[in-house]
Amino acid sequence: MIIKYISFLTGIIWSYSIIKTQSVFKKETGIIFKIFITKISWLSLIATCYFGYKNFTIKSTIIGLIVCILLVNISFYLLKKYINQKFNTKQITIFKSIFEYSLVFLVIYFFFILKVLAACFLFLKHEFHHNHQCAVHQKKFEE
């Protein structure tokens, strides 16, 4: 039961931290991030809450949700404070730009990789089906 609850809390922290990350990006990059990543994270957060509701009491689910959201918000606040003290504005801007463009590139890259893999899978499925039908027809022909 403890492992289930820890996995529930981890799921909330993971999903909400990705949702929270969207606010760090520029508006243009944030749109791409929102379309590809945040939507999945919202669904993941909802599924995690449903998992908590089904496996634990409503009280422990709500407490876990509130604690995890507070933990993520405090972590983001402290990280922002630390980064602003450690680096100047120019360094932060350069890092953000590199990170944003890298993220956009990775999203587009993996989107096309998934498209290519899906096309290969459909081709192989078609070939297997075609070869299977030929073997069945050949067997009937030989009989």
C-alpha positions in Angstrom: 0.0 0.0 0.0 2.9 2.4 0.8 4.5 1.7 -2.6 1.2 2.5 -4.3 0.9 5.8 -2.4 4.5 6.7 -3.2 3.9 6.0 -6.9 0.7 8.1 -6.7 2.7 11.0 -5.2 5.5 10.6 -7.7 3.0 10.7 -10.6 1.5 13.9 -9.2 4.9 15.6 -8.8 6.0 14.4 -12.3 2.9 15.6 -14.1 2.5 18.9 -12.3 6.2 19.8 -12.6 6.0 19.4 -16.4 2.8 21.5 -16.4 4.5 24.1 -14.3 7.6 24.1 -16.6 5.5 25.6 -19.4 5.4 29.0 -17.6 9.2 29.3 -17.9 9.2 29.4 -21.7 8.6 32.3 -24.1 5.1 32.6 -25.6 6.1 31.0 -29.0 7.9 28.1 -27.5 5.3 27.7 -24.8 2.7 27.1 -27.5 4.6 24.2 -28.9 5.4 22.9 -25.4 1.7 23.3 -24.5 0.5 21.4 -27.6 2.9 18.5 -27.4 3.8 18.0 -23.8 1.4 19.8 -21.4 -1.7 18.2 -22.8 -0.3 14.8 -22.0 0.8 15.9 -18.6 -2.7 17.2 -17.8 -4.1 13.8 -18.8 -1.5 12.1 -16.7 -2.3 14.3 -13.7 -6.0 13.5 -14.1 -5.3 9.8 -14.4 -3.0 9.9 -11.3 -5.8 11.6 -9.3 -8.2 9.0 -10.5 -5.7 6.3 -9.5 -5.5 7.9 -6.0 -9.3 8.1 -5.7 -9.7 4.5 -6.6 -7.0 3.1 -4.3 -7.0 5.5 -1.3 -9.5 7.5 0.7 -10.6 10.8 -0.7 -8.9 12.5 2.2 -5.5 11.0 1.6 -5.8 11.7 -2.2 -6.6 15.4 -1.6 -3.8 15.7 1.0 -1.3 14.1 -1.4 -2.4 16.3 -4.2 -2.1 19.5 -2.2 1.3 18.5 -0.7 2.7 17.6 -4.0 1.5 20.8 -5.7 2.9 22.9 -2.9 6.2 21.0 -3.1 6.5 21.6 -6.8 5.7 25.3 -6.4 8.2 25.8 -3.6 10.8 24.0 -5.6 10.3 26.2 -8.6 10.4 29.3 -6.4 13.6 28.3 -4.7 15.2 27.2 -8.0 14.3 30.5 -9.7 15.7 32.4 -6.7 19.0 30.4 -6.8 19.4 30.8 -10.6 18.7 34.5 -10.4 21.4 34.9 -7.7 23.9 32.6 -9.4 23.7 33.9 -13.0 23.1 37.3 -14.7 20.2 38.0 -17.0 22.3 37.6 -20.2 23.4 34.1 -19.2 19.9 33.1 -18.2 18.5 34.4 -21.5 21.2 32.5 -23.5 20.5 29.3 -21.6 16.8 29.6 -22.0 17.1 30.2 -25.7 19.3 27.2 -26.2 17.1 25.1 -24.1 13.9 26.2 -25.8 15.2 25.6 -29.3 16.6 22.2 -28.3 13.2 21.3 -26.9 11.4 22.4 -30.1 13.9 20.4 -32.1 13.5 17.3 -30.0 9.7 17.5 -30.1 9.7 17.8 -33.9 12.3 15.1 -34.3 10.5 12.6 -32.1 7.2 13.5 -33.8 8.7 12.6 -37.2 10.4 9.5 -35.8 7.1 8.3 -34.5 5.5 9.0 -37.9 8.2 7.0 -39.7 7.9 4.1 -37.2 4.1 4.1 -37.6 4.5 4.0 -41.4 7.0 1.1 -41.1 4.7 -0.7 -38.8 1.7 -0.3 -41.2 3.8 -1.4 -44.1 5.1 -4.5 -42.3 1.5 -5.3 -41.1 0.3 -5.0 -44.7 3.1 -7.2 -46.0 2.5 -9.9 -43.3 -1.2 -9.9 -44.1 -0.5 -10.1 -47.9 2.0 -13.0 -47.4 -0.3 -14.8 -45.1 -3.2 -14.6 -47.7 -0.9 -15.8 -50.4 0.2 -18.8 -48.3 -3.5 -19.7 -47.6 -4.4 -19.4 -51.3 -1.4 -21.5 -52.3 -2.3 -24.2 -49.7 -5.9 -24.3 -51.1 -4.6 -24.5 -54.6 -2.3 -27.5 -53.8 -5.2 -29.4 -52.2 
